[in-house]
Amino acid sequence: MQKRKMPIYWTNKAKTDLEILEDFLIPNWGFDVLEDFYVVLEKKISLFESGNLVHQKYEDINFYKLLITKHNSIIYEISGTQINLLNMINNFRNPNFNYNLITEK
């Protein structure tokens, strides 16, 4: 049985988080590292779209976490047949800070 594709929606917050990451990577690590990151990110996003992904619950809230690299994860929610990308977090940051960032209104 073929799994159905789930459309991906990037929230403004997730887009901003990605821009902040770009602004950090380019001057500190260069364009090659940024390009490598995007290759990994696109592969992970394609797993979403194909439906070939096991969803890992994030903490005690109705969000999920997808590890992109050892440094970054995406927090997302499933809304009907759509996946909403909510935040991109730094995995080495204080977990309480990440949790507050995600749950603040």
C-alpha positions in Angstrom: 0.0 0.0 0.0 1.4 3.4 -1.0 1.5 6.1 1.6 -0.1 9.5 0.7 2.0 12.6 0.4 1.6 15.2 3.1 2.1 18.8 2.1 4.7 20.8 4.1 4.0 24.3 5.3 6.8 26.5 6.7 5.5 28.9 9.3 7.0 32.4 9.5 8.8 31.4 12.7 10.4 28.4 11.1 11.5 30.5 8.1 13.0 33.0 10.4 14.8 30.3 12.4 16.2 29.0 9.1 17.4 32.5 8.1 19.1 32.9 11.5 20.9 29.6 11.0 22.0 30.7 7.5 23.3 34.0 8.9 25.3 32.0 11.4 26.7 29.3 9.1 27.9 31.5 6.2 30.4 33.7 8.1 31.4 31.0 10.6 31.6 27.8 8.4 31.2 29.0 4.8 28.9 28.2 1.9 30.0 24.6 1.6 28.6 23.8 5.1 25.4 25.6 4.3 25.0 23.7 1.1 25.6 20.4 2.9 23.0 21.4 5.5 20.5 22.1 2.7 21.1 18.7 1.1 20.4 16.9 4.5 17.4 19.2 5.1 15.9 18.4 1.7 16.3 14.7 2.2 14.5 14.9 5.6 11.7 17.0 4.2 11.2 14.5 1.4 10.7 11.8 4.1 7.8 14.0 5.4 6.3 14.4 1.9 6.5 10.7 1.1 4.9 9.7 4.5 8.0 7.5 5.3 8.6 8.9 8.7 8.0 7.8 12.3 7.0 10.8 14.4 8.8 11.4 17.7 6.8 13.3 20.2 8.4 16.4 21.6 8.1 16.7 25.4 4.6 16.8 26.8 3.0 18.8 24.0 1.3 17.9 20.7 4.4 18.7 18.6 7.0 16.4 17.1 10.7 16.6 16.6 12.8 15.7 13.6 16.5 15.5 13.9 18.1 17.3 10.9 21.7 17.3 12.0 23.3 16.7 15.4 23.1 20.4 15.8 19.6 21.2 14.6 16.1 19.8 14.8 12.7 20.9 13.4 9.7 21.0 15.6 6.4 20.4 13.8 2.8 19.5 14.1 0.5 17.4 12.1 -2.7 19.2 11.1 -5.0 17.0 9.3 -3.2 15.9 6.2 -0.6 18.8 6.4 2.7 19.1 8.3 3.4 22.5 9.8 7.0 23.2 10.4 7.0 25.4 13.6 10.6 26.0 14.8 14.1 25.0 14.0 16.0 24.5 17.3 19.7 24.2 18.3 20.1 20.8 20.0 23.0 22.1 22.1 21.0 24.9 23.6 19.5 24.6 27.1 16.5 22.2 26.7 14.3 24.5 28.9 15.1 27.4 26.7 14.1 25.4 23.6 10.9 24.2 25.3 9.9 27.8 26.3 10.7 29.0 22.8 8.4 26.5 21.3 5.5 26.8 23.8 5.4 30.6 24.1 2.5 32.3 22.4 
